[in-house]
Amino acid sequence: MTTPFKTRIKAFRTRSFLKQDGELPPQARNKLEALTQPQLAAAAINPDHSEDGRAHASRLLASRGGSLDEAEIIVPGFVKPADMDALRKRFFGVSRQIRKWSGVLALLCFIGAFVAVGFSEELKAPALEQGLEAGLITQAEYNQRTRGVTDEEFDAARAAGVEMSSAFSSDVLFEELLLPKVRDTPAGRNQALAQSITWVVISGLVLFTLIWLASSALRRQPARLLLLRKFNDKELAKSMEHVITDELRPFGHIVTLSDKHIRRARFAWLAYLIPTNFLSLALIFIWLPLRLILRQFNRSKHGAAFVGNARDYRNLAKRLRDRMALNMEVAMTSKEAFIVRTDDDWWKLVVSLLMNSADVMVVDLSNVTQGTQWELERLDRLGFFERAVLTVRNDREAAARAAMSGFRAAQNANLYVYDKLGDMSDRDGFRDAMLAAINRTLESGARIAI
């Protein structure tokens, strides 16, 4: 009988009595005996436990006829089994078109609103000048156009139905009360038209943004993609960013492992403290301290996931099931949905979790390093190449094929090539390969162990 997902997550806890070296005292042995099979299996592979503690749990598990496989956590996916045509519609059908075009239209409305507001502002001065020439306003009124309005003027104008830019008198200039008087001038008519267009475009912006948010957040069956690639290669970064945006993101949630040997700029964190606008300034003083506090309780949320202990590991597994949150992360970024970082002790367990839980793996061979070789070896050992799709940039194809030649299962595998702009040379073939890999995963229900 398969152990439920939630049971396996709860089983993966650090037991203080197993963190000590040497033989277990009687009280600790009693606690060990009381553990269930999944709890024993988890205790036997938990890096937080001492080598002796893991050995005690492993021996007891073996005496019960158990297996370390009982500790594997396989996060259930969101995609339901279906034929290839149904899967294609799921990822590239009407729902994707709604997300795509509502986002495009919202962006166009945003740009249109700026243009319309600009025209409206530029036409105010000519409208007032033409109104002065036509005798629609007096010289005294024209000279006072840049002053603020009194509360009495503001209340009277609002009672007369004059549209104003703010609900507070302190934010309104006298010219806003003069504009209705000069509507009959050529510039006045154009200014009124620009203002009307502004409100129409802003309404469209609100509507299309709400549609985009709803269709993105409520996406029901996103696939889970594990992207294996080399970090810190600036030459490849732009190409891969386009591949992620154009080719991978339509399928669903993209998980990326951080390179164990990644080297980060020493002072790169300072970029997060430099405000670029009022919103970023608010985020610095409000969100960042709150984020820092929240990260103490759950280091898999509110940024890149980090796994350094059993609690982090459980939280990562739970995050992979947070469909709506991940939907929005994918929608709000052009890069990965999230990056997973680990310390060395937890690296293999995290790889196991992500490989077990992915609907499809995309392995980029544009830069085959020691880490990439390690991943390929495991794909080969586990017979997992049929659930992976291999990619490479066109100027590095020869090296990628040389790396593939060392693995029998990969020798005849298709290698999908993209150019420096991130455009796939065979986009239809790549999408078919992705759909086929997802379909094989759903049909096989395969599980692996590392």
C-alpha positions as MATLAB code, in Angstrom:
seq = 'MTTPFKTRIKAFRTRSFLKQDGELPPQARNKLEALTQPQLAAAAINPDHSEDGRAHASRLLASRGGSLDEAEIIVPGFVKPADMDALRKRFFGVSRQIRKWSGVLALLCFIGAFVAVGFSEELKAPALEQGLEAGLITQAEYNQRTRGVTDEEFDAARAAGVEMSSAFSSDVLFEELLLPKVRDTPAGRNQALAQSITWVVISGLVLFTLIWLASSALRRQPARLLLLRKFNDKELAKSMEHVITDELRPFGHIVTLSDKHIRRARFAWLAYLIPTNFLSLALIFIWLPLRLILRQFNRSKHGAAFVGNARDYRNLAKRLRDRMALNMEVAMTSKEAFIVRTDDDWWKLVVSLLMNSADVMVVDLSNVTQGTQWELERLDRLGFFERAVLTVRNDREAAARAAMSGFRAAQNANLYVYDKLGDMSDRDGFRDAMLAAINRTLESGARIAI';
ca = [
       0.000    0.000    0.000;
       1.404    3.382   -1.052;
       2.001    5.843    1.751;
       0.036    9.087    1.206;
       1.930   12.246    0.282;
       0.989   14.101    3.486;
       2.028   11.157    5.653;
       5.479   11.081    4.068;
       5.919   14.814    4.583;
       4.982   14.542    8.259;
       7.353   11.588    8.638;
      10.357   13.606    7.510;
      11.351   15.185   10.797;
      14.598   15.502   12.684;
      14.678   13.385   15.849;
      16.964   14.884   18.480;
      17.874   11.478   19.929;
      19.265   10.433   16.517;
      21.606   13.407   16.219;
      24.071   11.934   18.749;
      26.872    9.527   17.950;
      27.283    6.107   19.533;
      24.832    3.587   20.880;
      21.312    4.650   21.804;
      20.320    4.673   25.475;
      17.241    2.592   26.430;
      14.852    5.548   26.325;
      16.050    6.516   22.849;
      15.737    2.916   21.645;
      12.128    2.891   22.809;
      11.457    6.079   20.857;
      13.067    4.543   17.769;
      10.968    1.380   18.116;
       7.816    3.523   18.231;
       8.484    5.061   14.800;
       6.426    3.948   11.831;
       7.951    2.528    8.626;
       7.913    5.888    6.750;
       9.325    7.644    9.813;
      12.145    5.111   10.080;
      12.953    5.413    6.385;
      13.031    9.191    6.648;
      15.203    9.025    9.769;
      17.641    6.725    7.951;
      18.354    9.274    5.191;
      17.898   12.554    7.081;
      21.225   14.468    6.857;
      20.401   16.237   10.128;
      20.924   12.929   11.956;
      24.347   11.588   12.840;
      25.860    8.729   10.878;
      25.235    6.417   13.825;
      21.647    7.659   14.175;
      20.920    6.948   10.522;
      22.500    3.515   10.859;
      20.286    2.630   13.847;
      17.155    3.644   11.921;
      18.304    1.793    8.815;
      18.947   -1.469   10.674;
      15.585   -1.390   12.412;
      13.854   -0.607    9.110;
      15.580   -3.559    7.427;
      14.617   -5.891   10.288;
      10.981   -4.947    9.654;
      11.342   -5.679    5.945;
      11.080   -2.000    5.055;
      12.860   -0.007    2.387;
      14.399    3.448    2.095;
      12.001    4.020   -0.797;
       9.314    4.583    1.826;
      10.949    7.945    2.590;
      10.690    9.254   -0.962;
       8.392   12.220   -1.295;
       6.617   12.443   -4.619;
       4.633   15.669   -4.830;
       1.370   15.023   -6.708;
       1.063   16.967   -9.933;
      -1.795   19.052  -11.260;
      -2.056   17.642  -14.786;
      -4.589   14.876  -15.272;
      -3.885   12.040  -17.737;
      -5.150   12.755  -21.246;
      -4.246   12.044  -24.857;
      -1.774   14.229  -26.743;
      -4.404   16.409  -28.400;
      -6.098   17.128  -25.077;
      -2.758   17.984  -23.474;
      -1.944   20.327  -26.338;
      -5.229   22.183  -25.874;
      -4.595   22.325  -22.132;
      -1.301   24.163  -22.570;
      -1.838   26.042  -25.843;
      -5.607   26.302  -26.174;
      -8.193   28.923  -25.283;
      -7.055   29.407  -21.667;
      -3.534   30.307  -22.765;
      -4.843   32.699  -25.407;
      -6.946   34.426  -22.761;
      -3.914   34.813  -20.472;
      -1.696   35.954  -23.301;
      -3.995   38.483  -24.970;
      -5.474   39.898  -21.786;
      -1.911   40.614  -20.688;
      -1.054   42.180  -24.037;
      -4.204   44.319  -24.031;
      -3.569   45.411  -20.436;
      -0.070   46.511  -21.424;
      -1.397   48.388  -24.461;
      -4.014   50.108  -22.305;
      -1.306   51.056  -19.816;
       0.737   52.665  -22.593;
      -2.400   54.232  -24.084;
      -3.320   55.772  -20.735;
       0.070   57.469  -20.508;
      -0.249   58.803  -24.051;
      -3.810   60.055  -23.492;
      -2.877   61.717  -20.191;
       0.070   63.387  -21.895;
      -2.088   64.794  -24.680;
      -4.694   65.954  -22.177;
      -2.072   67.817  -20.113;
      -0.442   69.394  -23.161;
      -3.791   70.716  -24.445;
      -4.762   72.466  -21.216;
      -2.623   75.575  -21.826;
      -3.793   76.106  -25.455;
      -7.425   75.604  -24.387;
      -7.157   78.259  -21.676;
      -5.377   80.671  -24.034;
      -8.079   80.234  -26.678;
     -10.748   80.654  -23.991;
      -9.153   83.932  -22.918;
      -9.070   85.198  -26.513;
     -12.731   84.233  -27.005;
     -13.768   85.960  -23.793;
     -14.885   82.729  -22.108;
     -12.666   83.429  -19.106;
     -11.274   86.694  -17.739;
      -7.645   87.783  -17.599;
      -7.787   87.612  -13.815;
      -8.994   83.997  -13.934;
      -6.302   83.114  -16.469;
      -3.590   84.640  -14.302;
      -4.724   82.549  -11.315;
      -4.842   79.257  -13.247;
      -1.899   77.689  -11.362;
      -3.117   78.418   -7.837;
      -4.893   75.968   -5.620;
      -8.644   76.103   -5.049;
     -10.408   76.987   -1.849;
     -12.699   74.542   -0.105;
     -15.704   76.677   -1.107;
     -14.653   76.664   -4.796;
     -14.023   72.936   -4.644;
     -17.445   72.165   -3.112;
     -19.240   74.422   -5.591;
     -17.468   72.839   -8.574;
     -18.210   69.337   -7.338;
     -21.877   70.248   -6.846;
     -21.936   71.543  -10.443;
     -20.625   68.201  -11.718;
     -17.131   69.353  -12.688;
     -14.720   66.401  -13.072;
     -11.579   66.891  -11.005;
      -8.363   64.923  -10.750;
      -8.538   64.439   -6.979;
     -11.083   64.048   -4.215;
      -9.137   66.529   -2.069;
      -9.199   70.271   -2.640;
      -5.533   70.603   -1.707;
      -4.580   68.561   -4.802;
      -6.692   70.525   -7.319;
      -5.486   73.540   -9.333;
      -7.757   76.406  -10.333;
      -7.272   75.562  -14.023;
      -9.414   72.445  -13.559;
     -12.373   74.715  -12.706;
     -11.677   76.861  -15.788;
     -11.456   74.029  -18.324;
     -15.243   73.372  -18.482;
     -15.687   77.051  -19.456;
     -13.404   76.699  -22.508;
     -14.796   73.420  -23.868;
     -16.128   75.183  -26.990;
     -12.649   76.153  -28.205;
     -10.823   73.825  -30.667;
      -8.120   72.972  -28.106;
     -10.781   72.617  -25.400;
     -12.702   70.044  -27.443;
      -9.501   68.097  -28.120;
      -8.554   68.252  -24.448;
     -11.970   66.948  -23.422;
     -11.692   64.150  -25.988;
      -8.230   63.175  -24.696;
      -9.581   63.161  -21.153;
     -12.512   60.940  -22.157;
     -10.159   58.565  -23.954;
      -8.024   58.442  -20.814;
     -10.932   57.188  -18.706;
     -11.930   54.635  -21.362;
      -8.377   53.306  -21.597;
      -8.008   53.174  -17.798;
     -11.263   51.205  -17.614;
      -9.851   48.804  -20.199;
      -6.638   48.523  -18.204;
      -8.556   47.571  -15.058;
     -10.751   45.081  -16.942;
      -7.955   43.307  -18.822;
      -5.710   43.258  -15.742;
      -8.449   41.564  -13.728;
      -8.997   39.021  -16.509;
      -5.266   38.354  -16.692;
      -4.948   37.981  -12.915;
      -7.935   35.659  -12.673;
      -6.952   33.485  -15.640;
      -3.352   33.264  -14.407;
      -4.024   32.612  -10.727;
      -6.840   30.119  -11.358;
      -5.008   28.058  -13.972;
      -6.109   24.537  -13.122;
      -3.629   22.093  -14.644;
      -0.132   23.542  -14.996;
       2.678   21.058  -15.556;
       5.712   20.955  -13.287;
       8.989   21.400  -15.189;
      12.455   20.760  -13.802;
      15.013   22.826  -15.715;
      18.576   21.548  -15.403;
      21.126   24.013  -16.754;
      24.430   25.697  -16.028;
      24.277   28.896  -14.001;
      26.626   31.871  -14.205;
      27.103   31.692  -17.969;
      26.368   35.261  -19.047;
      26.673   34.388  -22.720;
      23.869   31.852  -22.412;
      21.709   33.826  -19.983;
      19.832   35.932  -22.539;
      19.262   33.012  -24.890;
      17.933   30.831  -22.082;
      15.729   33.618  -20.772;
      13.902   33.694  -24.120;
      13.654   29.900  -24.170;
      12.067   29.984  -20.714;
       9.636   32.751  -21.669;
       8.605   31.542  -25.128;
       8.973   27.777  -24.909;
       8.750   26.615  -21.294;
       6.463   28.992  -19.444;
       3.332   28.015  -21.430;
       3.596   24.534  -19.916;
       3.455   25.594  -16.269;
       5.725   25.869  -13.232;
       9.479   25.909  -13.832;
      11.776   24.735  -11.056;
      15.507   25.358  -11.320;
      18.229   23.962   -9.137;
      20.933   26.364   -8.096;
      24.455   25.362   -9.010;
      26.348   24.125   -5.943;
      29.440   25.964   -7.121;
      27.725   29.176   -8.141;
      29.743   32.318   -7.437;
      27.716   35.401   -6.634;
      28.851   39.004   -6.691;
      29.948   39.957   -3.195;
      27.908   43.164   -3.040;
      25.016   42.175   -5.331;
      22.594   42.326   -2.386;
      23.006   46.130   -2.297;
      20.924   46.361   -5.486;
      17.859   45.418   -3.432;
      18.372   48.446   -1.165;
      18.471   51.070   -3.926;
      14.970   52.505   -4.548;
      14.036   53.124   -8.184;
      10.565   54.571   -7.553;
       8.084   55.218   -4.740;
       6.809   51.630   -4.914;
      10.275   50.129   -4.525;
      10.933   52.561   -1.659;
       7.802   51.290    0.100;
       8.890   47.694   -0.498;
      12.289   48.370    1.043;
      10.877   49.787    4.278;
       7.764   47.613    4.566;
       8.097   44.353    2.664;
      11.778   43.495    3.114;
      11.711   43.488    6.947;
       8.468   41.498    6.866;
       9.972   39.096    4.331;
      13.015   38.646    6.548;
      10.790   37.657    9.469;
       8.625   35.306    7.387;
      11.698   33.602    5.928;
      12.748   32.550    9.426;
       9.673   30.313    9.613;
       9.630   29.116    6.005;
      12.728   29.500    3.845;
      10.987   28.017    0.802;
       8.615   30.990    0.422;
       8.914   34.708   -0.281;
      11.907   34.286   -2.565;
      14.245   31.549   -3.717;
      13.712   28.331   -1.788;
      16.509   27.189    0.486;
      16.823   23.716    1.969;
      19.181   23.275    4.879;
      17.198   21.096    7.263;
      14.202   18.772    7.455;
      11.715   21.597    7.963;
      12.963   23.353    4.811;
      12.649   20.078    2.928;
       9.035   19.600    4.028;
       8.204   23.222    3.200;
       9.666   22.855   -0.280;
       7.458   19.834   -0.926;
       4.429   21.792    0.290;
       5.333   24.764   -1.905;
       5.336   22.547   -4.975;
       1.664   21.881   -4.240;
       0.736   25.571   -3.874;
      -0.800   25.869   -7.318;
      -2.222   29.386   -7.189;
       0.884   30.940   -5.645;
       3.120   29.300   -8.236;
       0.719   30.300  -11.006;
       1.239   33.925  -10.051;
       4.991   33.542   -9.716;
       5.169   32.207  -13.271;
       2.909   34.996  -14.506;
       4.882   37.760  -12.766;
       8.374   36.799  -13.915;
      10.006   36.165  -17.275;
      12.509   33.829  -15.670;
      12.150   30.773  -13.442;
       9.111   30.266  -11.276;
      11.533   29.644   -8.435;
      15.103   28.617   -7.786;
      15.933   25.983   -5.195;
      19.188   26.319   -3.276;
      20.516   23.753   -0.834;
      23.549   23.067    1.254;
      25.731   20.120    0.267;
      24.172   17.657    2.741;
      20.682   18.085    1.302;
      21.607   18.349   -2.387;
      20.850   14.755   -3.423;
      17.598   14.556   -1.471;
      16.359   17.759   -3.104;
      17.310   16.474   -6.564;
      15.442   13.260   -5.785;
      12.366   15.198   -4.662;
      12.326   17.396   -7.770;
      13.003   14.574  -10.229;
      10.337   12.428   -8.597;
       7.833   15.268   -8.721;
       8.479   16.719  -12.197;
       6.127   16.050  -15.081;
       9.013   16.668  -17.471;
      12.679   17.599  -17.212;
      14.405   19.957  -19.618;
      18.167   19.440  -19.701;
      20.166   22.165  -21.421;
      23.499   20.894  -22.712;
      24.901   24.200  -23.903;
      27.512   24.080  -21.161;
      28.259   20.561  -19.929;
      29.982   20.900  -16.583;
      30.691   18.469  -13.775;
      27.244   19.170  -12.368;
      25.567   18.531  -15.724;
      27.521   15.284  -16.090;
      26.296   14.212  -12.652;
      22.697   14.840  -13.719;
      23.126   12.936  -16.982;
      24.601    9.955  -15.138;
      21.559    9.747  -12.917;
      19.169   10.101  -15.807;
      20.946    7.195  -17.472;
      21.140    5.037  -14.356;
      17.471    5.563  -13.583;
      16.265    5.032  -17.143;
      14.862    8.536  -17.044;
      15.856    9.924  -20.444;
      12.414    9.133  -21.869;
      10.934   11.676  -19.473;
      13.497   14.353  -20.339;
      13.865   16.752  -23.264;
      17.377   17.818  -24.283;
      18.187   21.287  -25.619;
      21.303   23.146  -26.776;
      22.252   26.456  -28.349;
      23.222   26.055  -31.994;
      26.840   27.172  -31.588;
      27.469   24.476  -28.943;
      25.748   21.504  -30.522;
      28.918   19.486  -31.174;
      29.967   19.473  -27.516;
      26.434   18.529  -26.447;
      26.310   15.553  -28.810;
      29.706   14.418  -27.558;
      28.336   14.455  -23.995;
      25.245   12.502  -25.100;
      27.362    9.835  -26.793;
      28.525    8.602  -23.409;
      25.036    7.397  -22.498;
      23.302    4.670  -24.454;
      19.806    5.964  -23.759;
      20.779    9.436  -24.949;
      22.629    8.471  -28.109;
      19.470    8.325  -30.194;
      17.574   11.024  -28.299;
      16.499   14.159  -30.119;
      18.446   17.318  -29.346;
      16.420   20.483  -29.810;
      18.474   23.437  -30.976;
      17.837   27.132  -30.362;
      19.720   30.192  -31.576;
      21.249   33.123  -29.683;
      17.851   34.829  -29.586;
      16.309   31.768  -27.930;
      14.227   30.759  -30.972;
      13.788   27.008  -31.407;
      14.694   25.758  -34.868;
      11.983   23.097  -34.568;
       9.390   24.606  -32.241;
       6.643   22.137  -33.196;
       8.976   19.206  -32.645;
      10.081   20.570  -29.282;
       6.502   21.044  -28.120;
       5.585   17.553  -29.280;
       8.542   16.153  -27.340;
       7.478   18.038  -24.208;
       3.910   16.783  -24.503;
       5.104   13.223  -25.121;
       7.378   13.309  -22.070;
       4.562   14.640  -19.890;
       2.254   11.968  -21.254;
       4.776    9.205  -20.477;
       5.147   10.508  -16.936;
       1.399   10.528  -16.387;
       0.961    7.059  -17.867;
       3.877    5.383  -16.098;
       3.592    6.883  -12.637;
       7.319    6.231  -12.477;
       9.305    6.913   -9.340;
      13.018    7.124   -8.894;
      15.531    6.991   -6.070;
      18.881    8.694   -5.675;
];
